[in-house]
């Protein structure tokens, strides 16, 4: 697997031992599912929970989860992770989401007035979640990055909305209608983008996944299934990365913090406090952490904690234990 990073700070020229671990796209199918990710095209009708349950049963996985719930009547991109990959789902809440919605105005509105009100709703806004939401109904700030009119037919229009995660589009449309003084209703909604995932990259339909599973079980042909289920590592391009030695991997899996001697290379523009992803030399996701030092500080020093681990993704025992137990473990 190749890393999508323009510039690396290289601290050593270590190579990986081929006896341990797997390159993400070369994992055996059972391990492959355990770190699998699906950009699913959720249909209208079922809940997000039902769709995830169907996918989990299709693939025979004990654990599956999704990022960003879509209501039953909403279609579009539903990120689904399997097994250990579910531990990385929270990363997709760090970026914006995009929706296309059909809106019905309850009365005629002049184009100039409509555009002016949409401009007012671009930027920081305050929302109270609707009564049927799964969160506490308190007013909270959200950011609307862009609202664009795609088409307009009398009192019907299609809007594209780019917004912060956790924004309620139905409530947004209702509030816009109230400010316009005519009222507005969301007729239909589709999610087209989640952070760096976009429906233009291709989404997986449930029946395509079902056919791929059938082909695999009947003939042992994994090719179609591997094209629909991707390694979690393949969708983490936007994040800053640190690559560690083989000898550091198992210590991290046992809860060690990442020390500078364990690093082989890292993204060049890491600042202290940034979310960082820890990878093996084979490109396997080991853990998610927060940088304790900047790239420059890591490059300038030979010891010290470089990153504090917040979420371990890889199972322990995949790489050999090459560390000594102590009250405070550091990977090196």
C-alpha positions in Angstrom: 0.0 0.0 0.0 1.3 3.4 -0.9 0.9 6.4 1.4 -0.7 9.5 -0.1 1.7 12.0 1.6 3.5 14.7 -0.5 6.4 15.1 1.9 8.0 12.8 4.5 10.5 13.4 7.2 12.6 10.3 7.1 14.4 9.3 10.4 15.8 5.9 9.4 15.9 3.5 6.5 14.3 0.5 8.3 12.7 -2.3 6.3 9.9 -4.6 7.3 10.1 -8.3 8.1 7.8 -10.1 5.7 7.2 -12.8 8.3 4.7 -10.7 10.3 1.6 -8.8 9.4 0.1 -8.3 5.9 0.1 -5.5 3.3 -3.5 -4.3 3.6 -4.7 -5.4 0.2 -2.9 -8.8 0.5 -4.6 -9.8 3.8 -6.3 -13.2 3.8 -10.0 -12.7 3.4 -10.9 -13.3 7.0 -8.3 -10.8 8.2 -9.3 -8.5 5.3 -12.9 -8.3 6.6 -11.6 -7.5 10.1 -10.1 -4.3 8.8 -12.7 -3.7 6.0 -14.5 -0.5 5.0 -17.5 0.0 2.7 -18.7 3.2 1.1 -22.3 2.1 1.0 -25.1 3.6 -1.0 -27.9 3.5 1.6 -31.4 3.2 0.0 -34.4 5.0 1.3 -36.6 2.9 3.6 -34.4 1.0 6.1 -32.6 2.6 9.0 -28.9 2.9 9.1 -28.8 0.3 11.9 -30.7 -2.2 9.8 -28.4 -1.7 6.8 -25.3 -2.2 9.0 -26.9 -5.3 10.4 -27.6 -6.7 6.9 -24.0 -6.1 5.9 -22.6 -7.7 9.0 -24.6 -10.8 8.5 -23.8 -11.0 4.8 -20.1 -11.0 5.5 -20.3 -13.1 8.7 -18.6 -10.5 10.9 -19.4 -10.1 14.6 -18.9 -6.4 14.6 -19.8 -3.6 12.2 -20.6 0.1 12.6 -21.3 3.3 10.6 -20.3 6.9 10.8 -23.1 9.5 10.7 -26.7 8.1 10.9 -29.0 8.6 8.0 -32.8 8.6 8.7 -34.8 5.9 7.0 -36.1 8.3 4.4 -32.7 9.5 3.5 -30.4 7.9 0.9 -26.7 8.2 0.1 -23.3 7.7 1.4 -23.1 5.6 4.6 -19.5 4.8 5.7 -19.5 1.3 7.2 -16.5 -0.3 8.9 -16.1 -3.9 10.0 -14.3 -5.5 13.0 -11.3 -3.5 14.2 -11.8 -0.9 11.5 -14.9 0.4 13.5 -12.3 2.0 15.9 -11.4 4.5 13.1 -15.0 5.5 12.2 -14.8 8.6 14.5 -12.2 10.1 12.2 -14.9 10.8 9.6 -16.7 13.1 12.0 -13.8 15.5 11.9 -14.5 16.7 8.3 -17.5 18.3 6.6 -20.5 16.5 5.0 -22.4 17.3 1.8 -26.1 16.8 1.0 -28.4 17.4 -2.0 -31.9 18.2 -1.0 -35.2 18.9 -2.7 -37.1 21.8 -1.0 -40.7 23.0 -1.4 -41.4 26.6 -0.6 -44.9 27.2 0.7 -45.3 30.4 -1.3 -43.5 32.3 -4.0 -40.2 34.0 -3.1 -38.3 36.5 -5.1 -34.9 35.1 -6.2 -33.0 38.0 -4.8 -34.6 37.6 -1.4 -34.0 33.8 -1.5 -30.3 34.2 -2.3 -29.9 36.8 0.5 -31.4 34.5 3.1 -29.3 31.6 2.0 -26.2 33.8 2.4 -27.4 34.6 6.0 -27.4 30.9 6.7 -23.9 30.4 5.4 -21.3 30.4 8.2 -21.9 29.7 12.0 -25.5 29.0 12.9 -27.3 27.7 16.0 -29.6 24.7 15.9 -31.8 22.9 18.3 -32.1 19.2 17.2 -35.6 18.1 16.2 -37.9 16.2 18.6 -37.2 12.9 16.9 -33.4 13.2 17.2 -31.3 10.8 19.2 -29.4 13.6 21.0 -30.3 16.0 23.8 -32.4 18.9 22.5 -30.1 21.8 23.4 -29.1 24.7 21.1 -25.7 24.0 19.7 -23.5 25.8 17.1 -22.9 24.3 13.7 -21.1 25.7 10.6 -22.7 25.8 7.1 -19.8 26.0 4.6 -21.8 26.5 1.5 -25.5 26.5 0.2 -25.9 26.4 -3.5 -29.1 26.4 -5.6 -28.6 23.7 -8.3 -32.0 24.1 -9.9 -35.3 25.9 -9.3 -38.8 25.0 -10.6 -41.4 27.5 -9.3 -41.7 26.7 -5.6 -39.5 23.6 -5.8 -35.7 23.8 -5.7 -32.7 21.6 -5.4 -30.0 22.7 -2.9 -26.5 21.5 -2.3 -25.4 22.0 1.3 -21.9 21.5 2.6 -21.9 21.6 6.4 -20.3 20.5 9.7 -21.1 17.0 10.9 -24.1 17.0 13.2 -26.1 19.5 11.2 -29.8 18.7 10.8 -30.7 19.5 7.2 -34.5 19.2 7.7 -34.2 21.8 10.6 -32.0 24.0 8.4 -34.6 24.1 5.7 -37.4 24.8 8.2 -35.5 27.7 9.7 -34.7 29.1 6.2 -38.5 29.0 5.4 -39.3 30.8 8.7 -36.8 33.6 7.9 -38.2 33.9 4.4 -41.6 34.3 5.9 -43.3 31.7 3.7 -42.3 28.3 5.2 -40.3 25.5 3.6 -40.3 21.7 3.7 -37.6 19.3 2.9 -39.0 16.8 0.4 -36.1 14.6 -0.2 -32.5 14.3 1.0 -29.4 12.5 -0.2 -25.9 12.5 1.4 -23.2 12.8 -1.3 -20.0 13.4 0.7 -18.5 12.5 4.1 -15.2 14.2 4.7 -12.9 12.9 1.9 -15.4 10.2 0.7 -17.5 11.2 -2.3 -20.2 9.4 -4.2 -18.3 10.4 -7.4 -15.7 7.8 -6.3 -18.3 5.1 -6.5 -20.7 3.7 -3.8 -21.5 0.1 -3.1 -25.1 -1.0 -3.5 -26.5 -3.7 -1.2 -27.5 -6.0 -4.0 -24.0 -5.7 -5.6 -22.5 -6.7 -2.2 -24.9 -9.6 -1.9 -23.9 -10.9 -5.4 -20.2 -10.6 -4.6 -20.7 -12.5 -1.3 -22.6 -15.2 -3.2 -19.9 -15.5 -5.8 -17.2 -15.9 -3.1 -19.2 -18.5 -1.2 -20.1 -20.5 -4.2 -16.9 -20.4 -6.2 -14.2 -19.1 -3.8 -13.7 -16.1 -6.1 -12.8 -13.1 -3.9 -12.0 -10.6 -6.6 -15.4 -8.9 -6.8 -15.8 -8.8 -3.0 -12.3 -7.2 -2.6 -13.3 -4.5 -5.0 -16.4 -3.5 -2.9 -14.9 -4.0 0.6 -11.7 -1.9 0.9 -9.0 -1.9 3.6 -9.7 0.9 6.1 -6.2 2.2 5.3 -7.3 3.1 1.8 -9.7 5.9 2.9 -7.5 7.7 5.4 -5.5 9.9 3.0 -6.3 13.3 4.6 -4.7 12.5 7.9 -1.2 13.1 9.1 0.8 9.9 9.5 3.7 8.3 11.4 5.3 5.1 10.3 7.0 3.0 13.0 9.5 0.1 13.1 8.3 -3.5 13.3 9.9 -3.6 16.8 7.5 -0.8 18.0 4.2 -2.3 16.8 3.3 -4.8 19.5 4.3 -2.3 22.3 1.8 0.2 20.8 -0.8 -2.6 20.6 -0.3 -3.2 24.4 -0.9 0.5 25.3 2.6 2.0 25.0 3.0 5.7 24.0 5.0 6.3 20.8 8.6 7.4 21.5 10.8 9.0 18.9 13.2 6.0 18.6 10.3 3.9 17.3 9.6 6.2 14.3 10.9 5.5 10.8 9.2 8.4 9.0 6.4 10.9 9.4 4.4 13.6 7.7 6.3 16.8 7.4 3.8 19.3 8.8 2.6 17.7 12.0 1.9 20.2 14.9 1.6 19.3 18.5 -2.0 18.4 19.2 -2.8 17.1 15.7 -4.6 13.8 15.2 -2.0 11.4 13.8 -2.4 7.9 12.4 0.3 5.3 13.3 1.2 2.8 10.6 3.5 -0.1 10.1 6.0 -0.2 7.3 3.6 -2.4 5.4 0.9 0.3 5.6 -1.2 -1.3 8.3 -3.1 1.0 10.7 -1.9 0.4 14.2 -3.4 3.2 16.2 -4.8 6.7 16.3 -3.2 9.3 18.5 -2.5 12.9 19.3 0.9 14.4 18.4 2.9 15.4 21.5 5.6 17.1 19.4 5.7 18.8 16.0 7.5 17.2 13.0 10.4 19.6 13.5 10.7 18.7 17.2 10.6 15.0 16.5 13.3 15.4 13.8 15.5 17.4 16.1 15.4 15.0 19.1 16.5 11.4 19.7 14.2 10.6 22.6 10.9 11.6 24.1 7.2 10.9 23.5 6.2 11.8 20.0 2.5 10.9 20.2 0.0 9.8 22.8 -2.1 6.8 21.7 -5.9 7.3 22.0 -7.2 4.3 20.1 -5.5 1.0 19.3 -6.8 -0.5 16.1 -4.5 -3.5 15.5 -4.7 -6.7 17.6 -1.7 -7.4 19.8 0.4 -10.4 18.8 0.4 -9.7 15.0 4.0 -8.5 15.4 6.4 -10.1 17.8 6.9 -8.8 21.3 10.3 -7.0 21.3 9.8 -4.8 24.4 10.2 -5.2 28.1 7.3 -4.7 30.5 7.4 -1.7 32.9 4.9 0.6 34.6 5.3 3.2 31.8 5.9 1.5 28.4 7.3 3.4 25.4 7.6 2.0 21.9 11.1 2.1 20.6 
